[in-house]
Amino acid sequence: MSKTVKQKPKLKSPPLTLKEIADVKAALKEKRGRVFKTPEEAITDLHKFVANS
């Protein structure tokens, strides 16, 4: 008998408000001196930064 492996559902975050996007961009620029073209880049980088710290 073969076991079926259930895939974990991918977590999708709700869309961010403009204020949240601005906060993320400001926090990243302030801490690390980097500017991101899209909020997705900033969020991805923020997640990597948090995971590494």
mmCIF entry with sequence, helices, sheets and N, C-alpha, C, O atoms, coordinates in Angstrom:
data_MODEL
# 
_entry.id   MODEL 
# 
_entity.id                         1 
_entity.type                       polymer 
_entity.pdbx_number_of_molecules   1 
# 
_entity_poly.entity_id                      1 
_entity_poly.type                           'polypeptide(L)' 
_entity_poly.nstd_linkage                   no 
_entity_poly.nstd_monomer                   no 
_entity_poly.pdbx_seq_one_letter_code       MSKTVKQKPKLKSPPLTLKEIADVKAALKEKRGRVFKTPEEAITDLHKFVANS 
_entity_poly.pdbx_seq_one_letter_code_can   MSKTVKQKPKLKSPPLTLKEIADVKAALKEKRGRVFKTPEEAITDLHKFVANS 
_entity_poly.pdbx_strand_id                 A 
# 
loop_
_entity_poly_seq.entity_id 
_entity_poly_seq.num 
_entity_poly_seq.mon_id 
_entity_poly_seq.hetero 
1 1  MET n 
1 2  SER n 
1 3  LYS n 
1 4  THR n 
1 5  VAL n 
1 6  LYS n 
1 7  GLN n 
1 8  LYS n 
1 9  PRO n 
1 10 LYS n 
1 11 LEU n 
1 12 LYS n 
1 13 SER n 
1 14 PRO n 
1 15 PRO n 
1 16 LEU n 
1 17 THR n 
1 18 LEU n 
1 19 LYS n 
1 20 GLU n 
1 21 ILE n 
1 22 ALA n 
1 23 ASP n 
1 24 VAL n 
1 25 LYS n 
1 26 ALA n 
1 27 ALA n 
1 28 LEU n 
1 29 LYS n 
1 30 GLU n 
1 31 LYS n 
1 32 ARG n 
1 33 GLY n 
1 34 ARG n 
1 35 VAL n 
1 36 PHE n 
1 37 LYS n 
1 38 THR n 
1 39 PRO n 
1 40 GLU n 
1 41 GLU n 
1 42 ALA n 
1 43 ILE n 
1 44 THR n 
1 45 ASP n 
1 46 LEU n 
1 47 HIS n 
1 48 LYS n 
1 49 PHE n 
1 50 VAL n 
1 51 ALA n 
1 52 ASN n 
1 53 SER n 
# 
_struct_asym.id          A 
_struct_asym.entity_id   1 
# 
loop_
_struct_conf.conf_type_id 
_struct_conf.id 
_struct_conf.pdbx_PDB_helix_id 
_struct_conf.beg_label_comp_id 
_struct_conf.beg_label_asym_id 
_struct_conf.beg_label_seq_id 
_struct_conf.pdbx_beg_PDB_ins_code 
_struct_conf.end_label_comp_id 
_struct_conf.end_label_asym_id 
_struct_conf.end_label_seq_id 
_struct_conf.pdbx_end_PDB_ins_code 
_struct_conf.beg_auth_comp_id 
_struct_conf.beg_auth_asym_id 
_struct_conf.beg_auth_seq_id 
_struct_conf.end_auth_comp_id 
_struct_conf.end_auth_asym_id 
_struct_conf.end_auth_seq_id 
_struct_conf.pdbx_PDB_helix_class 
_struct_conf.details 
_struct_conf.pdbx_PDB_helix_length 
HELX_P HELX_P1 AA1 LEU A 18 ? ARG A 32 ? LEU A 18 ARG A 32 1 ? 15 
HELX_P HELX_P2 AA2 PRO A 39 ? ASN A 52 ? PRO A 39 ASN A 52 1 ? 14 
# 
_struct_conf_type.id          HELX_P 
_struct_conf_type.criteria    ? 
_struct_conf_type.reference   ? 
# 
loop_
_atom_site.group_PDB 
_atom_site.id 
_atom_site.type_symbol 
_atom_site.label_atom_id 
_atom_site.label_alt_id 
_atom_site.label_comp_id 
_atom_site.label_asym_id 
_atom_site.label_entity_id 
_atom_site.label_seq_id 
_atom_site.pdbx_PDB_ins_code 
_atom_site.Cartn_x 
_atom_site.Cartn_y 
_atom_site.Cartn_z 
_atom_site.occupancy 
_atom_site.B_iso_or_equiv 
_atom_site.pdbx_formal_charge 
_atom_site.auth_seq_id 
_atom_site.auth_comp_id 
_atom_site.auth_asym_id 
_atom_site.auth_atom_id 
_atom_site.pdbx_PDB_model_num 
ATOM 1   N N  . MET A 1 1  ? 0.845  -1.201 0.000  1.00 0.00 ? 1  MET A N  1 
ATOM 2   C CA . MET A 1 1  ? 0.000  0.000  0.000  1.00 0.00 ? 1  MET A CA 1 
ATOM 3   C C  . MET A 1 1  ? 0.876  1.246  0.000  1.00 0.00 ? 1  MET A C  1 
ATOM 4   O O  . MET A 1 1  ? 1.809  1.370  0.794  1.00 0.00 ? 1  MET A O  1 
ATOM 5   N N  . SER A 1 2  ? 0.564  2.144  -0.885 1.00 0.00 ? 2  SER A N  1 
ATOM 6   C CA . SER A 1 2  ? 1.354  3.374  -0.931 1.00 0.00 ? 2  SER A CA 1 
ATOM 7   C C  . SER A 1 2  ? 0.625  4.481  -0.178 1.00 0.00 ? 2  SER A C  1 
ATOM 8   O O  . SER A 1 2  ? -0.595 4.628  -0.256 1.00 0.00 ? 2  SER A O  1 
ATOM 9   N N  . LYS A 1 3  ? 1.402  5.229  0.531  1.00 0.00 ? 3  LYS A N  1 
ATOM 10  C CA . LYS A 1 3  ? 0.823  6.349  1.279  1.00 0.00 ? 3  LYS A CA 1 
ATOM 11  C C  . LYS A 1 3  ? 0.749  7.566  0.374  1.00 0.00 ? 3  LYS A C  1 
ATOM 12  O O  . LYS A 1 3  ? 1.656  7.824  -0.417 1.00 0.00 ? 3  LYS A O  1 
ATOM 13  N N  . THR A 1 4  ? -0.322 8.297  0.498  1.00 0.00 ? 4  THR A N  1 
ATOM 14  C CA . THR A 1 4  ? -0.406 9.538  -0.271 1.00 0.00 ? 4  THR A CA 1 
ATOM 15  C C  . THR A 1 4  ? 0.119  10.666 0.605  1.00 0.00 ? 4  THR A C  1 
ATOM 16  O O  . THR A 1 4  ? -0.209 10.767 1.788  1.00 0.00 ? 4  THR A O  1 
ATOM 17  N N  . VAL A 1 5  ? 0.926  11.495 0.007  1.00 0.00 ? 5  VAL A N  1 
ATOM 18  C CA . VAL A 1 5  ? 1.507  12.612 0.743  1.00 0.00 ? 5  VAL A CA 1 
ATOM 19  C C  . VAL A 1 5  ? 0.661  13.846 0.477  1.00 0.00 ? 5  VAL A C  1 
ATOM 20  O O  . VAL A 1 5  ? 0.488  14.278 -0.662 1.00 0.00 ? 5  VAL A O  1 
ATOM 21  N N  . LYS A 1 6  ? 0.146  14.395 1.555  1.00 0.00 ? 6  LYS A N  1 
ATOM 22  C CA . LYS A 1 6  ? -0.667 15.605 1.394  1.00 0.00 ? 6  LYS A CA 1 
ATOM 23  C C  . LYS A 1 6  ? 0.258  16.807 1.279  1.00 0.00 ? 6  LYS A C  1 
ATOM 24  O O  . LYS A 1 6  ? 1.190  16.972 2.066  1.00 0.00 ? 6  LYS A O  1 
ATOM 25  N N  . GLN A 1 7  ? -0.015 17.632 0.298  1.00 0.00 ? 7  GLN A N  1 
ATOM 26  C CA . GLN A 1 7  ? 0.790  18.847 0.146  1.00 0.00 ? 7  GLN A CA 1 
ATOM 27  C C  . GLN A 1 7  ? 0.254  19.912 1.086  1.00 0.00 ? 7  GLN A C  1 
ATOM 28  O O  . GLN A 1 7  ? -0.954 20.070 1.259  1.00 0.00 ? 7  GLN A O  1 
ATOM 29  N N  . LYS A 1 8  ? 1.176  20.629 1.682  1.00 0.00 ? 8  LYS A N  1 
ATOM 30  C CA . LYS A 1 8  ? 0.761  21.730 2.544  1.00 0.00 ? 8  LYS A CA 1 
ATOM 31  C C  . LYS A 1 8  ? 0.238  22.854 1.666  1.00 0.00 ? 8  LYS A C  1 
ATOM 32  O O  . LYS A 1 8  ? 0.830  23.160 0.630  1.00 0.00 ? 8  LYS A O  1 
ATOM 33  N N  . PRO A 1 9  ? -0.864 23.471 2.069  1.00 0.00 ? 9  PRO A N  1 
ATOM 34  C CA . PRO A 1 9  ? -1.344 24.604 1.280  1.00 0.00 ? 9  PRO A CA 1 
ATOM 35  C C  . PRO A 1 9  ? -0.363 25.767 1.405  1.00 0.00 ? 9  PRO A C  1 
ATOM 36  O O  . PRO A 1 9  ? 0.167  26.034 2.484  1.00 0.00 ? 9  PRO A O  1 
ATOM 37  N N  . LYS A 1 10 ? -0.130 26.449 0.299  1.00 0.00 ? 10 LYS A N  1 
ATOM 38  C CA . LYS A 1 10 ? 0.785  27.588 0.342  1.00 0.00 ? 10 LYS A CA 1 
ATOM 39  C C  . LYS A 1 10 ? 0.081  28.750 1.034  1.00 0.00 ? 10 LYS A C  1 
ATOM 40  O O  . LYS A 1 10 ? -1.076 29.060 0.750  1.00 0.00 ? 10 LYS A O  1 
ATOM 41  N N  . LEU A 1 11 ? 0.799  29.371 1.936  1.00 0.00 ? 11 LEU A N  1 
ATOM 42  C CA . LEU A 1 11 ? 0.222  30.504 2.648  1.00 0.00 ? 11 LEU A CA 1 
ATOM 43  C C  . LEU A 1 11 ? 0.291  31.743 1.768  1.00 0.00 ? 11 LEU A C  1 
ATOM 44  O O  . LEU A 1 11 ? 1.346  32.104 1.245  1.00 0.00 ? 11 LEU A O  1 
ATOM 45  N N  . LYS A 1 12 ? -0.842 32.371 1.623  1.00 0.00 ? 12 LYS A N  1 
ATOM 46  C CA . LYS A 1 12 ? -0.869 33.606 0.841  1.00 0.00 ? 12 LYS A CA 1 
ATOM 47  C C  . LYS A 1 12 ? -1.249 34.734 1.784  1.00 0.00 ? 12 LYS A C  1 
ATOM 48  O O  . LYS A 1 12 ? -2.268 34.672 2.472  1.00 0.00 ? 12 LYS A O  1 
ATOM 49  N N  . SER A 1 13 ? -0.423 35.755 1.805  1.00 0.00 ? 13 SER A N  1 
ATOM 50  C CA . SER A 1 13 ? -0.732 36.872 2.677  1.00 0.00 ? 13 SER A CA 1 
ATOM 51  C C  . SER A 1 13 ? -1.756 37.767 1.985  1.00 0.00 ? 13 SER A C  1 
ATOM 52  O O  . SER A 1 13 ? -1.764 37.873 0.758  1.00 0.00 ? 13 SER A O  1 
ATOM 53  N N  . PRO A 1 14 ? -2.609 38.404 2.762  1.00 0.00 ? 14 PRO A N  1 
ATOM 54  C CA . PRO A 1 14 ? -3.578 39.317 2.157  1.00 0.00 ? 14 PRO A CA 1 
ATOM 55  C C  . PRO A 1 14 ? -2.852 40.499 1.521  1.00 0.00 ? 14 PRO A C  1 
ATOM 56  O O  . PRO A 1 14 ? -1.753 40.849 1.952  1.00 0.00 ? 14 PRO A O  1 
ATOM 57  N N  . PRO A 1 15 ? -3.443 41.114 0.512  1.00 0.00 ? 15 PRO A N  1 
ATOM 58  C CA . PRO A 1 15 ? -2.767 42.255 -0.121 1.00 0.00 ? 15 PRO A CA 1 
ATOM 59  C C  . PRO A 1 15 ? -2.524 43.381 0.888  1.00 0.00 ? 15 PRO A C  1 
ATOM 60  O O  . PRO A 1 15 ? -3.357 43.656 1.752  1.00 0.00 ? 15 PRO A O  1 
ATOM 61  N N  . LEU A 1 16 ? -1.387 44.008 0.757  1.00 0.00 ? 16 LEU A N  1 
ATOM 62  C CA . LEU A 1 16 ? -1.028 45.067 1.702  1.00 0.00 ? 16 LEU A CA 1 
ATOM 63  C C  . LEU A 1 16 ? -1.682 46.389 1.327  1.00 0.00 ? 16 LEU A C  1 
ATOM 64  O O  . LEU A 1 16 ? -1.940 46.669 0.157  1.00 0.00 ? 16 LEU A O  1 
ATOM 65  N N  . THR A 1 17 ? -1.938 47.182 2.340  1.00 0.00 ? 17 THR A N  1 
ATOM 66  C CA . THR A 1 17 ? -2.457 48.524 2.077  1.00 0.00 ? 17 THR A CA 1 
ATOM 67  C C  . THR A 1 17 ? -1.275 49.410 1.692  1.00 0.00 ? 17 THR A C  1 
ATOM 68  O O  . THR A 1 17 ? -0.121 49.055 1.934  1.00 0.00 ? 17 THR A O  1 
ATOM 69  N N  . LEU A 1 18 ? -1.564 50.550 1.100  1.00 0.00 ? 18 LEU A N  1 
ATOM 70  C CA . LEU A 1 18 ? -0.489 51.467 0.701  1.00 0.00 ? 18 LEU A CA 1 
ATOM 71  C C  . LEU A 1 18 ? 0.329  51.920 1.900  1.00 0.00 ? 18 LEU A C  1 
ATOM 72  O O  . LEU A 1 18 ? 1.542  52.100 1.797  1.00 0.00 ? 18 LEU A O  1 
ATOM 73  N N  . LYS A 1 19 ? -0.341 52.106 3.047  1.00 0.00 ? 19 LYS A N  1 
ATOM 74  C CA . LYS A 1 19 ? 0.373  52.534 4.248  1.00 0.00 ? 19 LYS A CA 1 
ATOM 75  C C  . LYS A 1 19 ? 1.366  51.459 4.687  1.00 0.00 ? 19 LYS A C  1 
ATOM 76  O O  . LYS A 1 19 ? 2.501  51.770 5.047  1.00 0.00 ? 19 LYS A O  1 
ATOM 77  N N  . GLU A 1 20 ? 0.939  50.192 4.657  1.00 0.00 ? 20 GLU A N  1 
ATOM 78  C CA . GLU A 1 20 ? 1.833  49.100 5.046  1.00 0.00 ? 20 GLU A CA 1 
ATOM 79  C C  . GLU A 1 20 ? 3.027  49.013 4.107  1.00 0.00 ? 20 GLU A C  1 
ATOM 80  O O  . GLU A 1 20 ? 4.157  48.796 4.546  1.00 0.00 ? 20 GLU A O  1 
ATOM 81  N N  . ILE A 1 21 ? 2.774  49.184 2.815  1.00 0.00 ? 21 ILE A N  1 
ATOM 82  C CA . ILE A 1 21 ? 3.856  49.161 1.829  1.00 0.00 ? 21 ILE A CA 1 
ATOM 83  C C  . ILE A 1 21 ? 4.847  50.284 2.125  1.00 0.00 ? 21 ILE A C  1 
ATOM 84  O O  . ILE A 1 21 ? 6.060  50.078 2.094  1.00 0.00 ? 21 ILE A O  1 
ATOM 85  N N  . ALA A 1 22 ? 4.322  51.465 2.410  1.00 0.00 ? 22 ALA A N  1 
ATOM 86  C CA . ALA A 1 22 ? 5.180  52.611 2.718  1.00 0.00 ? 22 ALA A CA 1 
ATOM 87  C C  . ALA A 1 22 ? 6.002  52.331 3.982  1.00 0.00 ? 22 ALA A C  1 
ATOM 88  O O  . ALA A 1 22 ? 7.186  52.661 4.045  1.00 0.00 ? 22 ALA A O  1 
ATOM 89  N N  . ASP A 1 23 ? 5.362  51.720 4.987  1.00 0.00 ? 23 ASP A N  1 
ATOM 90  C CA . ASP A 1 23 ? 6.059  51.391 6.232  1.00 0.00 ? 23 ASP A CA 1 
ATOM 91  C C  . ASP A 1 23 ? 7.201  50.413 5.984  1.00 0.00 ? 23 ASP A C  1 
ATOM 92  O O  . ASP A 1 23 ? 8.304  50.582 6.505  1.00 0.00 ? 23 ASP A O  1 
ATOM 93  N N  . VAL A 1 24 ? 6.921  49.381 5.177  1.00 0.00 ? 24 VAL A N  1 
ATOM 94  C CA . VAL A 1 24 ? 7.948  48.381 4.873  1.00 0.00 ? 24 VAL A CA 1 
ATOM 95  C C  . VAL A 1 24 ? 9.114  49.026 4.140  1.00 0.00 ? 24 VAL A C  1 
ATOM 96  O O  . VAL A 1 24 ? 10.275 48.799 4.480  1.00 0.00 ? 24 VAL A O  1 
ATOM 97  N N  . LYS A 1 25 ? 8.795  49.840 3.124  1.00 0.00 ? 25 LYS A N  1 
ATOM 98  C CA . LYS A 1 25 ? 9.854  50.507 2.356  1.00 0.00 ? 25 LYS A CA 1 
ATOM 99  C C  . LYS A 1 25 ? 10.680 51.418 3.254  1.00 0.00 ? 25 LYS A C  1 
ATOM 100 O O  . LYS A 1 25 ? 11.908 51.428 3.174  1.00 0.00 ? 25 LYS A O  1 
ATOM 101 N N  . ALA A 1 26 ? 10.002 52.187 4.113  1.00 0.00 ? 26 ALA A N  1 
ATOM 102 C CA . ALA A 1 26 ? 10.697 53.117 4.994  1.00 0.00 ? 26 ALA A CA 1 
ATOM 103 C C  . ALA A 1 26 ? 11.598 52.358 5.970  1.00 0.00 ? 26 ALA A C  1 
ATOM 104 O O  . ALA A 1 26 ? 12.740 52.752 6.205  1.00 0.00 ? 26 ALA A O  1 
ATOM 105 N N  . ALA A 1 27 ? 11.078 51.277 6.532  1.00 0.00 ? 27 ALA A N  1 
ATOM 106 C CA . ALA A 1 27 ? 11.855 50.500 7.503  1.00 0.00 ? 27 ALA A CA 1 
ATOM 107 C C  . ALA A 1 27 ? 13.094 49.904 6.845  1.00 0.00 ? 27 ALA A C  1 
ATOM 108 O O  . ALA A 1 27 ? 14.183 49.935 7.418  1.00 0.00 ? 27 ALA A O  1 
ATOM 109 N N  . LEU A 1 28 ? 12.926 49.363 5.646  1.00 0.00 ? 28 LEU A N  1 
ATOM 110 C CA . LEU A 1 28 ? 14.068 48.759 4.964  1.00 0.00 ? 28 LEU A CA 1 
ATOM 111 C C  . LEU A 1 28 ? 15.104 49.802 4.568  1.00 0.00 ? 28 LEU A C  1 
ATOM 112 O O  . LEU A 1 28 ? 16.306 49.580 4.717  1.00 0.00 ? 28 LEU A O  1 
ATOM 113 N N  . LYS A 1 29 ? 14.638 50.933 4.065  1.00 0.00 ? 29 LYS A N  1 
ATOM 114 C CA . LYS A 1 29 ? 15.566 51.981 3.639  1.00 0.00 ? 29 LYS A CA 1 
ATOM 115 C C  . LYS A 1 29 ? 16.338 52.493 4.860  1.00 0.00 ? 29 LYS A C  1 
ATOM 116 O O  . LYS A 1 29 ? 17.542 52.738 4.793  1.00 0.00 ? 29 LYS A O  1 
ATOM 117 N N  . GLU A 1 30 ? 15.620 52.646 5.968  1.00 0.00 ? 30 GLU A N  1 
ATOM 118 C CA . GLU A 1 30 ? 16.205 53.168 7.194  1.00 0.00 ? 30 GLU A CA 1 
ATOM 119 C C  . GLU A 1 30 ? 17.275 52.221 7.739  1.00 0.00 ? 30 GLU A C  1 
ATOM 120 O O  . GLU A 1 30 ? 18.372 52.662 8.083  1.00 0.00 ? 30 GLU A O  1 
ATOM 121 N N  . LYS A 1 31 ? 16.971 50.937 7.821  1.00 0.00 ? 31 LYS A N  1 
ATOM 122 C CA . LYS A 1 31 ? 17.876 49.969 8.440  1.00 0.00 ? 31 LYS A CA 1 
ATOM 123 C C  . LYS A 1 31 ? 19.055 49.591 7.564  1.00 0.00 ? 31 LYS A C  1 
ATOM 124 O O  . LYS A 1 31 ? 20.180 49.461 8.048  1.00 0.00 ? 31 LYS A O  1 
ATOM 125 N N  . ARG A 1 32 ? 18.800 49.414 6.273  1.00 0.00 ? 32 ARG A N  1 
ATOM 126 C CA . ARG A 1 32 ? 19.808 48.771 5.447  1.00 0.00 ? 32 ARG A CA 1 
ATOM 127 C C  . ARG A 1 32 ? 20.338 49.643 4.323  1.00 0.00 ? 32 ARG A C  1 
ATOM 128 O O  . ARG A 1 32 ? 21.294 49.269 3.643  1.00 0.00 ? 32 ARG A O  1 
ATOM 129 N N  . GLY A 1 33 ? 19.720 50.809 4.122  1.00 0.00 ? 33 GLY A N  1 
ATOM 130 C CA . GLY A 1 33 ? 20.199 51.708 3.085  1.00 0.00 ? 33 GLY A CA 1 
ATOM 131 C C  . GLY A 1 33 ? 19.941 51.223 1.673  1.00 0.00 ? 33 GLY A C  1 
ATOM 132 O O  . GLY A 1 33 ? 20.651 51.612 0.745  1.00 0.00 ? 33 GLY A O  1 
ATOM 133 N N  . ARG A 1 34 ? 18.917 50.362 1.493  1.00 0.00 ? 34 ARG A N  1 
ATOM 134 C CA . ARG A 1 34 ? 18.604 49.849 0.157  1.00 0.00 ? 34 ARG A CA 1 
ATOM 135 C C  . ARG A 1 34 ? 17.215 50.313 -0.253 1.00 0.00 ? 34 ARG A C  1 
ATOM 136 O O  . ARG A 1 34 ? 16.324 50.476 0.581  1.00 0.00 ? 34 ARG A O  1 
ATOM 137 N N  . VAL A 1 35 ? 17.052 50.521 -1.552 1.00 0.00 ? 35 VAL A N  1 
ATOM 138 C CA . VAL A 1 35 ? 15.748 50.934 -2.075 1.00 0.00 ? 35 VAL A CA 1 
ATOM 139 C C  . VAL A 1 35 ? 15.266 49.834 -3.017 1.00 0.00 ? 35 VAL A C  1 
ATOM 140 O O  . VAL A 1 35 ? 16.029 49.330 -3.841 1.00 0.00 ? 35 VAL A O  1 
ATOM 141 N N  . PHE A 1 36 ? 14.009 49.474 -2.888 1.00 0.00 ? 36 PHE A N  1 
ATOM 142 C CA . PHE A 1 36 ? 13.454 48.407 -3.706 1.00 0.00 ? 36 PHE A CA 1 
ATOM 143 C C  . PHE A 1 36 ? 12.454 48.961 -4.708 1.00 0.00 ? 36 PHE A C  1 
ATOM 144 O O  . PHE A 1 36 ? 11.713 49.899 -4.415 1.00 0.00 ? 36 PHE A O  1 
ATOM 145 N N  . LYS A 1 37 ? 12.447 48.368 -5.891 1.00 0.00 ? 37 LYS A N  1 
ATOM 146 C CA . LYS A 1 37 ? 11.554 48.844 -6.941 1.00 0.00 ? 37 LYS A CA 1 
ATOM 147 C C  . LYS A 1 37 ? 10.103 48.448 -6.695 1.00 0.00 ? 37 LYS A C  1 
ATOM 148 O O  . LYS A 1 37 ? 9.186  49.201 -7.020 1.00 0.00 ? 37 LYS A O  1 
ATOM 149 N N  . THR A 1 38 ? 9.896  47.264 -6.119 1.00 0.00 ? 38 THR A N  1 
ATOM 150 C CA . THR A 1 38 ? 8.526  46.810 -5.861 1.00 0.00 ? 38 THR A CA 1 
ATOM 151 C C  . THR A 1 38 ? 8.378  46.413 -4.402 1.00 0.00 ? 38 THR A C  1 
ATOM 152 O O  . THR A 1 38 ? 9.351  46.008 -3.767 1.00 0.00 ? 38 THR A O  1 
ATOM 153 N N  . PRO A 1 39 ? 7.175  46.523 -3.868 1.00 0.00 ? 39 PRO A N  1 
ATOM 154 C CA . PRO A 1 39 ? 6.963  46.112 -2.478 1.00 0.00 ? 39 PRO A CA 1 
ATOM 155 C C  . PRO A 1 39 ? 7.250  44.618 -2.279 1.00 0.00 ? 39 PRO A C  1 
ATOM 156 O O  . PRO A 1 39 ? 7.676  44.205 -1.201 1.00 0.00 ? 39 PRO A O  1 
ATOM 157 N N  . GLU A 1 40 ? 7.016  43.808 -3.326 1.00 0.00 ? 40 GLU A N  1 
ATOM 158 C CA . GLU A 1 40 ? 7.284  42.375 -3.210 1.00 0.00 ? 40 GLU A CA 1 
ATOM 159 C C  . GLU A 1 40 ? 8.771  42.119 -2.944 1.00 0.00 ? 40 GLU A C  1 
ATOM 160 O O  . GLU A 1 40 ? 9.125  41.276 -2.120 1.00 0.00 ? 40 GLU A O  1 
ATOM 161 N N  . GLU A 1 41 ? 9.635  42.854 -3.650 1.00 0.00 ? 41 GLU A N  1 
ATOM 162 C CA . GLU A 1 41 ? 11.081 42.716 -3.423 1.00 0.00 ? 41 GLU A CA 1 
ATOM 163 C C  . GLU A 1 41 ? 11.420 43.080 -1.988 1.00 0.00 ? 41 GLU A C  1 
ATOM 164 O O  . GLU A 1 41 ? 12.204 42.397 -1.329 1.00 0.00 ? 41 GLU A O  1 
ATOM 165 N N  . ALA A 1 42 ? 10.827 44.155 -1.516 1.00 0.00 ? 42 ALA A N  1 
ATOM 166 C CA . ALA A 1 42 ? 11.103 44.623 -0.164 1.00 0.00 ? 42 ALA A CA 1 
ATOM 167 C C  . ALA A 1 42 ? 10.652 43.590 0.863  1.00 0.00 ? 42 ALA A C  1 
ATOM 168 O O  . ALA A 1 42 ? 11.366 43.313 1.827  1.00 0.00 ? 42 ALA A O  1 
ATOM 169 N N  . ILE A 1 43 ? 9.478  43.025 0.658  1.00 0.00 ? 43 ILE A N  1 
ATOM 170 C CA . ILE A 1 43 ? 8.941  42.043 1.599  1.00 0.00 ? 43 ILE A CA 1 
ATOM 171 C C  . ILE A 1 43 ? 9.783  40.772 1.583  1.00 0.00 ? 43 ILE A C  1 
ATOM 172 O O  . ILE A 1 43 ? 10.087 40.210 2.636  1.00 0.00 ? 43 ILE A O  1 
ATOM 173 N N  . THR A 1 44 ? 10.160 40.320 0.392  1.00 0.00 ? 44 THR A N  1 
ATOM 174 C CA . THR A 1 44 ? 11.007 39.127 0.274  1.00 0.00 ? 44 THR A CA 1 
ATOM 175 C C  . THR A 1 44 ? 12.320 39.359 1.009  1.00 0.00 ? 44 THR A C  1 
ATOM 176 O O  . THR A 1 44 ? 12.786 38.496 1.753  1.00 0.00 ? 44 THR A O  1 
ATOM 177 N N  . ASP A 1 45 ? 12.909 40.520 0.797  1.00 0.00 ? 45 ASP A N  1 
ATOM 178 C CA . ASP A 1 45 ? 14.172 40.840 1.445  1.00 0.00 ? 45 ASP A CA 1 
ATOM 179 C C  . ASP A 1 45 ? 13.994 40.923 2.958  1.00 0.00 ? 45 ASP A C  1 
ATOM 180 O O  . ASP A 1 45 ? 14.854 40.479 3.719  1.00 0.00 ? 45 ASP A O  1 
ATOM 181 N N  . LEU A 1 46 ? 12.868 41.495 3.386  1.00 0.00 ? 46 LEU A N  1 
ATOM 182 C CA . LEU A 1 46 ? 12.593 41.612 4.815  1.00 0.00 ? 46 LEU A CA 1 
ATOM 183 C C  . LEU A 1 46 ? 12.490 40.223 5.438  1.00 0.00 ? 46 LEU A C  1 
ATOM 184 O O  . LEU A 1 46 ? 13.026 39.988 6.521  1.00 0.00 ? 46 LEU A O  1 
ATOM 185 N N  . HIS A 1 47 ? 11.799 39.295 4.755  1.00 0.00 ? 47 HIS A N  1 
ATOM 186 C CA . HIS A 1 47 ? 11.665 37.930 5.265  1.00 0.00 ? 47 HIS A CA 1 
ATOM 187 C C  . HIS A 1 47 ? 13.034 37.259 5.376  1.00 0.00 ? 47 HIS A C  1 
ATOM 188 O O  . HIS A 1 47 ? 13.316 36.579 6.364  1.00 0.00 ? 47 HIS A O  1 
ATOM 189 N N  . LYS A 1 48 ? 13.889 37.450 4.359  1.00 0.00 ? 48 LYS A N  1 
ATOM 190 C CA . LYS A 1 48 ? 15.234 36.869 4.391  1.00 0.00 ? 48 LYS A CA 1 
ATOM 191 C C  . LYS A 1 48 ? 16.021 37.455 5.554  1.00 0.00 ? 48 LYS A C  1 
ATOM 192 O O  . LYS A 1 48 ? 16.718 36.735 6.269  1.00 0.00 ? 48 LYS A O  1 
ATOM 193 N N  . PHE A 1 49 ? 15.906 38.764 5.739  1.00 0.00 ? 49 PHE A N  1 
ATOM 194 C CA . PHE A 1 49 ? 16.631 39.451 6.799  1.00 0.00 ? 49 PHE A CA 1 
ATOM 195 C C  . PHE A 1 49 ? 16.200 38.923 8.169  1.00 0.00 ? 49 PHE A C  1 
ATOM 196 O O  . PHE A 1 49 ? 17.037 38.662 9.033  1.00 0.00 ? 49 PHE A O  1 
ATOM 197 N N  . VAL A 1 50 ? 14.881 38.768 8.359  1.00 0.00 ? 50 VAL A N  1 
ATOM 198 C CA . VAL A 1 50 ? 14.356 38.276 9.634  1.00 0.00 ? 50 VAL A CA 1 
ATOM 199 C C  . VAL A 1 50 ? 14.789 36.828 9.859  1.00 0.00 ? 50 VAL A C  1 
ATOM 200 O O  . VAL A 1 50 ? 15.155 36.451 10.973 1.00 0.00 ? 50 VAL A O  1 
ATOM 201 N N  . ALA A 1 51 ? 14.746 36.017 8.797  1.00 0.00 ? 51 ALA A N  1 
ATOM 202 C CA . ALA A 1 51 ? 15.135 34.608 8.910  1.00 0.00 ? 51 ALA A CA 1 
ATOM 203 C C  . ALA A 1 51 ? 16.617 34.469 9.260  1.00 0.00 ? 51 ALA A C  1 
ATOM 204 O O  . ALA A 1 51 ? 17.003 33.541 9.970  1.00 0.00 ? 51 ALA A O  1 
ATOM 205 N N  . ASN A 1 52 ? 17.441 35.384 8.766  1.00 0.00 ? 52 ASN A N  1 
ATOM 206 C CA . ASN A 1 52 ? 18.882 35.307 8.999  1.00 0.00 ? 52 ASN A CA 1 
ATOM 207 C C  . ASN A 1 52 ? 19.317 35.919 10.321 1.00 0.00 ? 52 ASN A C  1 
ATOM 208 O O  . ASN A 1 52 ? 20.434 35.673 10.777 1.00 0.00 ? 52 ASN A O  1 
ATOM 209 N N  . SER A 1 53 ? 18.456 36.708 10.940 1.00 0.00 ? 53 SER A N  1 
ATOM 210 C CA . SER A 1 53 ? 18.883 37.380 12.176 1.00 0.00 ? 53 SER A CA 1 
ATOM 211 C C  . SER A 1 53 ? 18.529 36.570 13.411 1.00 0.00 ? 53 SER A C  1 
ATOM 212 O O  . SER A 1 53 ? 18.818 36.993 14.531 1.00 0.00 ? 53 SER A O  1 
# 
